[in-house]
Amino acid sequence: MQIQKFTTEVVAAVWSKGRIVHPYNPNLWRKDSCGAWMKREEYGNRQSSTGWEVDHINPNGGDNLSNLQPLQWENNVAKSDGKLVCVRTSK
């Protein structure tokens, strides 16, 4: 699977859609729709358990920001048919 490249601005906007968890610094840490931890600097890193990717909510919905969300990379890979499957959640 090829990871799609997005501009720095789009990546930042998608990151801002992640769930903020207090007292953690939202510039560094967020959670995805499954509750999995994501670390901002781990964008695109599939070697990290906190790596994340830009996901298309609707696979046929285009690249509009409203159709994009941050997902921990394993959850993104598991979403191959368009249905969210939470293989990684927080403990």
N, C-alpha and C positions, 0 to 999 in steps of 0.2 A: 504494500500500500504506500503510495507516494503522499507525503505530507504537503499540503498546499501552502504556498508562501503568501503571507499577508503583509501589508505595510506595518510599520511600527505603530502608526496611529490606530489602525484597526485592531492590532493585537492589544494595545493599551485599552481601547474601548471595550473589547470583549472581556479582558481581565476585570474591568470595573463592574461587569455583570455577575461576577462570582460572589458567593455569599460571604459577607464579613462576619467574623467570629471574634467577639470581644473576649479577652483583652489583647488578642494577637494583632500585630501591625498589619493593616489591610494593604499596605504597599508591598508587603512581603508574602503574606499568607491569605488564602481564601479557600472556600470549599466549593465543590461543584454540585450539580443537581442531585448527585448520589450521596453527598456528604463526605466525599473523599477530599483529603487535603491536597492543595496545589501550592507550589512555591513559585512566585513570579519569575525568578531567574531560571527556573527549570523548563521554560517554554520549549516545546519540541524535543525534550530529552526523554527518550524511551528507556534509558538506563536508570532512571530515578523513579522511585515510588511516588514522588510528588511532582513528576513531570506532567505537563498538560498540553492540550492542543485546542485549536479553534474547531468547534463542531458546528455542522449545519443541523439545526433543529429539524428542519424538513429537508431531506437530501435533494429534493427538486426545487427548493425555494430560493435558490440564488445566494449571492454574497451580501445581501443587505444586512446591516447590523442587527435588525430585528429578527433575523433568521440565524444568528450566530450566538454561541454560548461557549464558555470555557468548560472543558471536561478533562478530568484526569485521563492520561493517555490510554490506560487499559479499558476504561469505560467507553472511550471513543472507539477503540478497536472493536469492542464487543457490540457496538451499535451498528453493525454492518448492514442490517436490513431496515434501518430507520427507527427501530424501537429501542428505547433506552433500557440497557441491561446494566445493572450495578454490580460489576464484579469486584470493584474496589470501593470500600466505604471506610469511614473513620472508625477507630476503636474507642 
